Amino acid sequence: MQRQNQGMAWEIAEINVGDEVSITVTVLKLLDDGRATVSIPSYGFPYSIPAPKKAKPGDELQLTGEVTRIDEDDRKVTVKAGGLVTVDVDAISDWTPVPRKKTVLRDEPD
């Protein structure tokens, strides 16, 4: 089940560790080593990614990664996308929950 953000914030209570999320980033500058510096919404640090072919400054790209931490009080999510990036839940542009097994927890007689 894949969900698209339709201009509204995700319900942070629905997002779980291990889910896959995407963040829309903007290319700021292409570097000589085949990387691009990008701007990540609500992330106040420099970040670079491998530059896709034909990328140019101003292009919007999808940075996809796995959720590693959720802070419901501050409405922030940490995503492992190369390195760890902590962003506001509103910065998530796409979200795919990971299928989970429902396990019944009960004691079995010996």
N, CA, C and O atoms as CSV, one atom per row, in Angstrom:
chain,resi,resn,atom,element,x,y,z
A,1,MET,N,N,0.855,-1.171,0.000
A,1,MET,CA,C,0.000,0.000,0.000
A,1,MET,C,C,0.898,1.230,0.000
A,1,MET,O,O,1.688,1.421,0.925
A,2,GLN,N,N,0.786,2.045,-1.005
A,2,GLN,CA,C,1.586,3.249,-1.108
A,2,GLN,C,C,0.656,4.443,-0.953
A,2,GLN,O,O,-0.458,4.448,-1.477
A,3,ARG,N,N,1.116,5.439,-0.239
A,3,ARG,CA,C,0.266,6.601,0.002
A,3,ARG,C,C,0.944,7.854,-0.518
A,3,ARG,O,O,2.154,8.021,-0.366
A,4,GLN,N,N,0.180,8.720,-1.122
A,4,GLN,CA,C,0.679,9.987,-1.631
A,4,GLN,C,C,0.204,11.106,-0.719
A,4,GLN,O,O,-0.938,11.100,-0.258
A,5,ASN,N,N,1.085,12.068,-0.459
A,5,ASN,CA,C,0.717,13.224,0.348
A,5,ASN,C,C,-0.080,14.167,-0.533
A,5,ASN,O,O,0.456,14.692,-1.509
A,6,GLN,N,N,-1.327,14.390,-0.220
A,6,GLN,CA,C,-2.211,15.231,-1.008
A,6,GLN,C,C,-2.299,16.640,-0.410
A,6,GLN,O,O,-3.395,17.179,-0.255
A,7,GLY,N,N,-1.148,17.237,-0.076
A,7,GLY,CA,C,-1.150,18.575,0.477
A,7,GLY,C,C,-1.487,18.620,1.958
A,7,GLY,O,O,-1.654,19.699,2.527
A,8,MET,N,N,-1.587,17.460,2.581
A,8,MET,CA,C,-1.879,17.443,4.001
A,8,MET,C,C,-0.800,16.654,4.715
A,8,MET,O,O,-0.127,15.816,4.115
A,9,ALA,N,N,-0.646,16.918,5.963
A,9,ALA,CA,C,0.414,16.267,6.746
A,9,ALA,C,C,0.060,14.806,6.990
A,9,ALA,O,O,-1.108,14.437,7.112
A,10,TRP,N,N,1.095,13.998,7.055
A,10,TRP,CA,C,0.899,12.595,7.392
A,10,TRP,C,C,0.495,12.497,8.852
A,10,TRP,O,O,0.856,13.346,9.668
A,11,GLU,N,N,-0.242,11.474,9.167
A,11,GLU,CA,C,-0.522,11.166,10.559
A,11,GLU,C,C,0.707,10.440,11.078
A,11,GLU,O,O,0.956,9.292,10.709
A,12,ILE,N,N,1.466,11.095,11.918
A,12,ILE,CA,C,2.730,10.524,12.375
A,12,ILE,C,C,2.505,9.214,13.121
A,12,ILE,O,O,3.392,8.360,13.141
A,13,ALA,N,N,1.345,9.040,13.729
A,13,ALA,CA,C,1.061,7.804,14.467
A,13,ALA,C,C,0.971,6.601,13.530
A,13,ALA,O,O,1.129,5.465,13.978
A,14,GLU,N,N,0.719,6.827,12.234
A,14,GLU,CA,C,0.626,5.734,11.266
A,14,GLU,C,C,1.995,5.278,10.779
A,14,GLU,O,O,2.137,4.137,10.341
A,15,ILE,N,N,3.002,6.140,10.843
A,15,ILE,CA,C,4.340,5.825,10.339
A,15,ILE,C,C,5.073,4.997,11.386
A,15,ILE,O,O,5.020,5.296,12.579
A,16,ASN,N,N,5.755,3.956,10.929
A,16,ASN,CA,C,6.481,3.070,11.823
A,16,ASN,C,C,7.939,2.948,11.400
A,16,ASN,O,O,8.278,3.181,10.240
A,17,VAL,N,N,8.798,2.582,12.345
A,17,VAL,CA,C,10.185,2.295,12.037
A,17,VAL,C,C,10.210,1.163,11.013
A,17,VAL,O,O,9.508,0.163,11.164
A,18,GLY,N,N,11.021,1.328,9.977
A,18,GLY,CA,C,11.118,0.335,8.916
A,18,GLY,C,C,10.327,0.696,7.679
A,18,GLY,O,O,10.575,0.133,6.612
A,19,ASP,N,N,9.369,1.629,7.785
A,19,ASP,CA,C,8.606,2.055,6.613
A,19,ASP,C,C,9.522,2.806,5.660
A,19,ASP,O,O,10.522,3.389,6.079
A,20,GLU,N,N,9.180,2.791,4.383
A,20,GLU,CA,C,9.945,3.520,3.373
A,20,GLU,C,C,9.251,4.844,3.084
A,20,GLU,O,O,8.050,4.877,2.819
A,21,VAL,N,N,10.010,5.934,3.137
A,21,VAL,CA,C,9.463,7.253,2.850
A,21,VAL,C,C,10.334,7.947,1.809
A,21,VAL,O,O,11.506,7.612,1.637
A,22,SER,N,N,9.748,8.910,1.125
A,22,SER,CA,C,10.478,9.735,0.168
A,22,SER,C,C,10.341,11.189,0.564
A,22,SER,O,O,9.307,11.626,1.070
A,23,ILE,N,N,11.412,11.927,0.319
A,23,ILE,CA,C,11.445,13.363,0.590
A,23,ILE,C,C,11.842,14.051,-0.709
A,23,ILE,O,O,12.810,13.644,-1.352
A,24,THR,N,N,11.111,15.087,-1.103
A,24,THR,CA,C,11.456,15.832,-2.303
A,24,THR,C,C,12.563,16.809,-1.948
A,24,THR,O,O,12.404,17.643,-1.056
A,25,VAL,N,N,13.698,16.702,-2.658
A,25,VAL,CA,C,14.850,17.571,-2.427
A,25,VAL,C,C,15.092,18.392,-3.690
A,25,VAL,O,O,14.673,18.004,-4.781
A,26,THR,N,N,15.771,19.531,-3.534
A,26,THR,CA,C,16.082,20.403,-4.662
A,26,THR,C,C,17.580,20.458,-4.859
A,26,THR,O,O,18.329,20.688,-3.910
A,27,VAL,N,N,18.026,20.246,-6.101
A,27,VAL,CA,C,19.456,20.312,-6.421
A,27,VAL,C,C,19.904,21.770,-6.334
A,27,VAL,O,O,19.333,22.647,-6.982
A,28,LEU,N,N,20.935,22.015,-5.523
A,28,LEU,CA,C,21.488,23.361,-5.398
A,28,LEU,C,C,22.680,23.574,-6.330
A,28,LEU,O,O,22.791,24.601,-7.001
A,29,LYS,N,N,23.576,22.568,-6.355
A,29,LYS,CA,C,24.803,22.724,-7.110
A,29,LYS,C,C,25.342,21.349,-7.483
A,29,LYS,O,O,25.233,20.401,-6.705
A,30,LEU,N,N,25.926,21.244,-8.674
A,30,LEU,CA,C,26.589,20.011,-9.080
A,30,LEU,C,C,28.059,20.123,-8.715
A,30,LEU,O,O,28.696,21.147,-8.961
A,31,LEU,N,N,28.590,19.062,-8.126
A,31,LEU,CA,C,29.983,19.046,-7.710
A,31,LEU,C,C,30.823,18.307,-8.745
A,31,LEU,O,O,30.290,17.534,-9.542
A,32,ASP,N,N,32.131,18.540,-8.735
A,32,ASP,CA,C,33.029,17.940,-9.717
A,32,ASP,C,C,33.141,16.432,-9.603
A,32,ASP,O,O,33.480,15.767,-10.581
A,33,ASP,N,N,32.867,15.884,-8.441
A,33,ASP,CA,C,33.057,14.447,-8.224
A,33,ASP,C,C,31.823,13.598,-8.550
A,33,ASP,O,O,31.735,12.449,-8.117
A,34,GLY,N,N,30.869,14.155,-9.309
A,34,GLY,CA,C,29.681,13.405,-9.693
A,34,GLY,C,C,28.583,13.409,-8.650
A,34,GLY,O,O,27.653,12.604,-8.716
A,35,ARG,N,N,28.687,14.309,-7.692
A,35,ARG,CA,C,27.667,14.434,-6.649
A,35,ARG,C,C,26.951,15.770,-6.804
A,35,ARG,O,O,27.401,16.655,-7.532
A,36,ALA,N,N,25.839,15.894,-6.113
A,36,ALA,CA,C,25.075,17.141,-6.128
A,36,ALA,C,C,24.740,17.526,-4.695
A,36,ALA,O,O,24.348,16.676,-3.896
A,37,THR,N,N,24.894,18.813,-4.368
A,37,THR,CA,C,24.411,19.280,-3.073
A,37,THR,C,C,22.925,19.557,-3.235
A,37,THR,O,O,22.487,20.106,-4.246
A,38,VAL,N,N,22.154,19.168,-2.220
A,38,VAL,CA,C,20.706,19.316,-2.294
A,38,VAL,C,C,20.182,20.017,-1.049
A,38,VAL,O,O,20.799,19.985,0.015
A,39,SER,N,N,19.037,20.644,-1.212
A,39,SER,CA,C,18.324,21.279,-0.107
A,39,SER,C,C,17.203,20.329,0.309
A,39,SER,O,O,16.385,19.912,-0.511
A,40,ILE,N,N,17.185,19.999,1.595
A,40,ILE,CA,C,16.164,19.112,2.140
A,40,ILE,C,C,15.259,19.947,3.045
A,40,ILE,O,O,15.745,20.588,3.977
A,41,PRO,N,N,13.938,19.947,2.781
A,41,PRO,CA,C,13.032,20.742,3.614
A,41,PRO,C,C,13.163,20.382,5.099
A,41,PRO,O,O,13.186,19.204,5.456
A,42,SER,N,N,13.248,21.378,5.941
A,42,SER,CA,C,13.321,21.293,7.406
A,42,SER,C,C,14.605,20.650,7.921
A,42,SER,O,O,14.702,20.353,9.112
A,43,TYR,N,N,15.597,20.426,7.049
A,43,TYR,CA,C,16.884,19.862,7.451
A,43,TYR,C,C,17.912,20.955,7.233
A,43,TYR,O,O,18.178,21.322,6.089
A,44,GLY,N,N,18.490,21.478,8.284
A,44,GLY,CA,C,19.333,22.668,8.204
A,44,GLY,C,C,20.811,22.416,7.990
A,44,GLY,O,O,21.636,23.236,8.395
A,45,PHE,N,N,21.169,21.307,7.366
A,45,PHE,CA,C,22.580,20.988,7.182
A,45,PHE,C,C,22.855,20.706,5.709
A,45,PHE,O,O,21.945,20.327,4.972
A,46,PRO,N,N,24.111,20.888,5.271
A,46,PRO,CA,C,24.439,20.544,3.881
A,46,PRO,C,C,24.309,19.033,3.676
A,46,PRO,O,O,24.570,18.250,4.590
A,47,TYR,N,N,23.907,18.637,2.484
A,47,TYR,CA,C,23.745,17.222,2.188
A,47,TYR,C,C,24.044,17.008,0.711
A,47,TYR,O,O,23.636,17.813,-0.126
A,48,SER,N,N,24.747,15.940,0.386
A,48,SER,CA,C,25.030,15.648,-1.020
A,48,SER,C,C,24.618,14.217,-1.329
A,48,SER,O,O,24.626,13.338,-0.468
A,49,ILE,N,N,24.260,14.021,-2.586
A,49,ILE,CA,C,23.843,12.709,-3.073
A,49,ILE,C,C,24.536,12.464,-4.409
A,49,ILE,O,O,25.001,13.412,-5.042
A,50,PRO,N,N,24.613,11.202,-4.849
A,50,PRO,CA,C,25.118,10.963,-6.208
A,50,PRO,C,C,24.198,11.670,-7.204
A,50,PRO,O,O,22.977,11.524,-7.140
A,51,ALA,N,N,24.782,12.429,-8.114
A,51,ALA,CA,C,23.982,13.213,-9.061
A,51,ALA,C,C,23.458,12.325,-10.184
A,51,ALA,O,O,24.235,11.632,-10.841
A,52,PRO,N,N,22.151,12.340,-10.409
A,52,PRO,CA,C,21.619,11.605,-11.562
A,52,PRO,C,C,22.095,12.261,-12.862
A,52,PRO,O,O,22.395,13.455,-12.894
A,53,LYS,N,N,22.157,11.465,-13.926
A,53,LYS,CA,C,22.538,12.034,-15.228
A,53,LYS,C,C,21.529,13.101,-15.608
A,53,LYS,O,O,20.339,12.969,-15.321
A,54,LYS,N,N,21.990,14.127,-16.235
A,54,LYS,CA,C,21.174,15.249,-16.719
A,54,LYS,C,C,20.565,16.092,-15.602
A,54,LYS,O,O,19.686,16.912,-15.865
A,55,ALA,N,N,21.016,15.907,-14.360
A,55,ALA,CA,C,20.517,16.753,-13.267
A,55,ALA,C,C,21.137,18.135,-13.394
A,55,ALA,O,O,22.285,18.283,-13.814
A,56,LYS,N,N,20.364,19.132,-13.027
A,56,LYS,CA,C,20.879,20.506,-13.048
A,56,LYS,C,C,20.316,21.261,-11.855
A,56,LYS,O,O,19.286,20.869,-11.305
A,57,PRO,N,N,20.973,22.334,-11.448
A,57,PRO,CA,C,20.466,23.105,-10.307
A,57,PRO,C,C,19.005,23.511,-10.518
A,57,PRO,O,O,18.604,23.940,-11.600
A,58,GLY,N,N,18.232,23.361,-9.452
A,58,GLY,CA,C,16.810,23.684,-9.500
A,58,GLY,C,C,15.920,22.464,-9.690
A,58,GLY,O,O,14.720,22.526,-9.425
A,59,ASP,N,N,16.499,21.354,-10.147
A,59,ASP,CA,C,15.704,20.135,-10.326
A,59,ASP,C,C,15.245,19.596,-8.979
A,59,ASP,O,O,15.949,19.716,-7.976
A,60,GLU,N,N,14.061,19.005,-8.968
A,60,GLU,CA,C,13.566,18.340,-7.769
A,60,GLU,C,C,13.741,16.835,-7.940
A,60,GLU,O,O,13.402,16.279,-8.984
A,61,LEU,N,N,14.269,16.185,-6.918
A,61,LEU,CA,C,14.516,14.749,-6.922
A,61,LEU,C,C,13.867,14.119,-5.705
A,61,LEU,O,O,13.525,14.812,-4.747
A,62,GLN,N,N,13.699,12.804,-5.741
A,62,GLN,CA,C,13.156,12.070,-4.606
A,62,GLN,C,C,14.295,11.376,-3.871
A,62,GLN,O,O,15.047,10.606,-4.468
A,63,LEU,N,N,14.420,11.645,-2.594
A,63,LEU,CA,C,15.378,10.983,-1.723
A,63,LEU,C,C,14.568,9.971,-0.918
A,63,LEU,O,O,13.696,10.350,-0.136
A,64,THR,N,N,14.858,8.684,-1.111
A,64,THR,CA,C,14.076,7.620,-0.497
A,64,THR,C,C,14.915,6.882,0.528
A,64,THR,O,O,16.097,6.619,0.306
A,65,GLY,N,N,14.300,6.550,1.648
A,65,GLY,CA,C,15.011,5.811,2.682
A,65,GLY,C,C,14.063,5.173,3.677
A,65,GLY,O,O,12.842,5.289,3.584
A,66,GLU,N,N,14.677,4.493,4.634
A,66,GLU,CA,C,13.935,3.755,5.652
A,66,GLU,C,C,13.856,4.568,6.941
A,66,GLU,O,O,14.850,5.157,7.368
A,67,VAL,N,N,12.685,4.602,7.556
A,67,VAL,CA,C,12.495,5.305,8.819
A,67,VAL,C,C,13.242,4.543,9.914
A,67,VAL,O,O,13.055,3.338,10.085
A,68,THR,N,N,14.097,5.269,10.659
A,68,THR,CA,C,14.846,4.640,11.744
A,68,THR,C,C,14.420,5.151,13.112
A,68,THR,O,O,14.679,4.498,14.123
A,69,ARG,N,N,13.768,6.313,13.158
A,69,ARG,CA,C,13.351,6.889,14.442
A,69,ARG,C,C,12.174,7.819,14.207
A,69,ARG,O,O,12.090,8.479,13.171
A,70,ILE,N,N,11.264,7.868,15.174
A,70,ILE,CA,C,10.089,8.733,15.108
A,70,ILE,C,C,9.971,9.485,16.420
A,70,ILE,O,O,9.999,8.881,17.492
A,71,ASP,N,N,9.838,10.810,16.337
A,71,ASP,CA,C,9.627,11.649,17.511
A,71,ASP,C,C,8.235,12.266,17.372
A,71,ASP,O,O,8.069,13.295,16.717
A,72,GLU,N,N,7.248,11.636,17.985
A,72,GLU,CA,C,5.865,12.096,17.846
A,72,GLU,C,C,5.650,13.466,18.473
A,72,GLU,O,O,4.842,14.248,17.972
A,73,ASP,N,N,6.365,13.778,19.570
A,73,ASP,CA,C,6.185,15.067,20.234
A,73,ASP,C,C,6.611,16.226,19.334
A,73,ASP,O,O,5.904,17.229,19.238
A,74,ASP,N,N,7.768,16.091,18.672
A,74,ASP,CA,C,8.275,17.153,17.795
A,74,ASP,C,C,7.835,16.980,16.343
A,74,ASP,O,O,8.143,17.823,15.501
A,75,ARG,N,N,7.107,15.880,16.037
A,75,ARG,CA,C,6.644,15.566,14.690
A,75,ARG,C,C,7.817,15.488,13.705
A,75,ARG,O,O,7.778,16.058,12.615
A,76,LYS,N,N,8.874,14.755,14.131
A,76,LYS,CA,C,10.054,14.583,13.295
A,76,LYS,C,C,10.292,13.096,13.043
A,76,LYS,O,O,9.981,12.242,13.873
A,77,VAL,N,N,10.856,12.820,11.867
A,77,VAL,CA,C,11.153,11.461,11.459
A,77,VAL,C,C,12.609,11.420,11.001
A,77,VAL,O,O,13.048,12.289,10.247
A,78,THR,N,N,13.363,10.405,11.459
A,78,THR,CA,C,14.733,10.214,10.998
A,78,THR,C,C,14.723,9.125,9.938
A,78,THR,O,O,14.173,8.041,10.135
A,79,VAL,N,N,15.351,9.444,8.798
A,79,VAL,CA,C,15.352,8.560,7.645
A,79,VAL,C,C,16.786,8.192,7.298
A,79,VAL,O,O,17.662,9.056,7.266
A,80,LYS,N,N,17.027,6.915,7.039
A,80,LYS,CA,C,18.339,6.456,6.592
A,80,LYS,C,C,18.325,6.471,5.068
A,80,LYS,O,O,17.795,5.565,4.425
A,81,ALA,N,N,18.914,7.508,4.511
A,81,ALA,CA,C,18.982,7.674,3.053
A,81,ALA,C,C,20.427,8.029,2.717
A,81,ALA,O,O,20.737,9.187,2.437
A,82,GLY,N,N,21.286,7.056,2.745
A,82,GLY,CA,C,22.726,7.317,2.679
A,82,GLY,C,C,23.186,7.544,4.101
A,82,GLY,O,O,23.674,6.621,4.753
A,83,GLY,N,N,23.037,8.764,4.588
A,83,GLY,CA,C,23.256,9.083,5.992
A,83,GLY,C,C,21.914,9.220,6.686
A,83,GLY,O,O,20.870,8.969,6.085
A,84,LEU,N,N,21.938,9.615,7.945
A,84,LEU,CA,C,20.692,9.826,8.675
A,84,LEU,C,C,20.252,11.279,8.519
A,84,LEU,O,O,21.047,12.200,8.704
A,85,VAL,N,N,18.995,11.473,8.180
A,85,VAL,CA,C,18.419,12.796,7.964
A,85,VAL,C,C,17.161,12.890,8.811
A,85,VAL,O,O,16.274,12.045,8.690
A,86,THR,N,N,17.066,13.903,9.669
A,86,THR,CA,C,15.874,14.102,10.494
A,86,THR,C,C,15.096,15.294,9.944
A,86,THR,O,O,15.618,16.406,9.863
A,87,VAL,N,N,13.836,15.048,9.568
A,87,VAL,CA,C,13.000,16.075,8.956
A,87,VAL,C,C,11.642,16.116,9.640
A,87,VAL,O,O,11.250,15.178,10.334
A,88,ASP,N,N,10.933,17.215,9.433
A,88,ASP,CA,C,9.545,17.306,9.880
A,88,ASP,C,C,8.721,16.293,9.088
A,88,ASP,O,O,9.025,16.025,7.926
A,89,VAL,N,N,7.701,15.740,9.693
A,89,VAL,CA,C,6.850,14.774,9.006
A,89,VAL,C,C,6.209,15.404,7.770
A,89,VAL,O,O,5.885,14.692,6.820
A,90,ASP,N,N,6.020,16.720,7.763
A,90,ASP,CA,C,5.429,17.416,6.619
A,90,ASP,C,C,6.337,17.382,5.393
A,90,ASP,O,O,5.861,17.616,4.282
A,91,ALA,N,N,7.628,17.097,5.560
A,91,ALA,CA,C,8.566,17.043,4.440
A,91,ALA,C,C,8.447,15.740,3.659
A,91,ALA,O,O,9.007,15.622,2.569
A,92,ILE,N,N,7.728,14.763,4.197
A,92,ILE,CA,C,7.581,13.476,3.521
A,92,ILE,C,C,6.608,13.629,2.358
A,92,ILE,O,O,5.473,14.075,2.532
A,93,SER,N,N,7.075,13.250,1.161
A,93,SER,CA,C,6.229,13.372,-0.030
A,93,SER,C,C,5.591,12.048,-0.431
A,93,SER,O,O,4.613,12.041,-1.178
A,94,ASP,N,N,6.126,10.930,0.051
A,94,ASP,CA,C,5.578,9.630,-0.285
A,94,ASP,C,C,5.910,8.667,0.851
A,94,ASP,O,O,6.943,8.803,1.508
A,95,TRP,N,N,5.036,7.701,1.076
A,95,TRP,CA,C,5.229,6.800,2.207
A,95,TRP,C,C,4.678,5.428,1.854
A,95,TRP,O,O,3.547,5.308,1.384
A,96,THR,N,N,5.482,4.391,2.082
A,96,THR,CA,C,5.062,3.022,1.842
A,96,THR,C,C,5.252,2.228,3.127
A,96,THR,O,O,6.387,1.964,3.524
A,97,PRO,N,N,4.161,1.843,3.784
A,97,PRO,CA,C,4.301,1.030,4.991
A,97,PRO,C,C,4.878,-0.341,4.651
A,97,PRO,O,O,4.583,-0.903,3.597
A,98,VAL,N,N,5.690,-0.864,5.537
A,98,VAL,CA,C,6.240,-2.205,5.366
A,98,VAL,C,C,5.210,-3.200,5.887
A,98,VAL,O,O,4.673,-3.021,6.980
A,99,PRO,N,N,4.929,-4.256,5.105
A,99,PRO,CA,C,3.976,-5.264,5.594
A,99,PRO,C,C,4.478,-5.895,6.888
A,99,PRO,O,O,5.652,-6.246,7.003
A,100,ARG,N,N,3.608,-6.030,7.829
A,100,ARG,CA,C,3.971,-6.602,9.116
A,100,ARG,C,C,3.131,-7.833,9.395
A,100,ARG,O,O,1.946,-7.893,9.067
A,101,LYS,N,N,3.773,-8.807,10.004
A,101,LYS,CA,C,3.052,-10.006,10.416
A,101,LYS,C,C,2.356,-9.718,11.736
A,101,LYS,O,O,2.922,-9.096,12.635
A,102,LYS,N,N,1.128,-10.177,11.832
A,102,LYS,CA,C,0.423,-10.056,13.108
A,102,LYS,C,C,0.707,-11.327,13.886
A,102,LYS,O,O,0.370,-12.428,13.450
A,103,THR,N,N,1.326,-11.162,15.031
A,103,THR,CA,C,1.698,-12.293,15.864
A,103,THR,C,C,0.837,-12.309,17.111
A,103,THR,O,O,0.683,-11.298,17.797
A,104,VAL,N,N,0.288,-13.454,17.386
A,104,VAL,CA,C,-0.503,-13.615,18.596
A,104,VAL,C,C,0.472,-13.986,19.710
A,104,VAL,O,O,1.190,-14.982,19.614
A,105,LEU,N,N,0.489,-13.195,20.741
A,105,LEU,CA,C,1.369,-13.458,21.867
A,105,LEU,C,C,0.597,-14.175,22.960
A,105,LEU,O,O,-0.253,-13.588,23.631
A,106,ARG,N,N,0.903,-15.439,23.125
A,106,ARG,CA,C,0.243,-16.207,24.195
A,106,ARG,C,C,1.157,-17.358,24.605
A,106,ARG,O,O,1.993,-17.831,23.834
A,107,ASP,N,N,0.970,-17.768,25.797
A,107,ASP,CA,C,1.752,-18.894,26.326
A,107,ASP,C,C,1.148,-20.205,25.805
A,107,ASP,O,O,-0.070,-20.360,25.713
A,108,GLU,N,N,2.020,-21.112,25.479
A,108,GLU,CA,C,1.605,-22.445,25.064
A,108,GLU,C,C,1.981,-23.413,26.171
A,108,GLU,O,O,3.052,-23.283,26.765
A,109,PRO,N,N,1.127,-24.372,26.457
A,109,PRO,CA,C,1.480,-25.356,27.494
A,109,PRO,C,C,2.653,-26.209,27.024
A,109,PRO,O,O,2.803,-26.485,25.833
A,110,ASP,N,N,3.485,-26.621,27.988
A,110,ASP,CA,C,4.649,-27.451,27.660
A,110,ASP,C,C,4.279,-28.857,27.349
A,110,ASP,O,O,5.151,-29.674,27.054
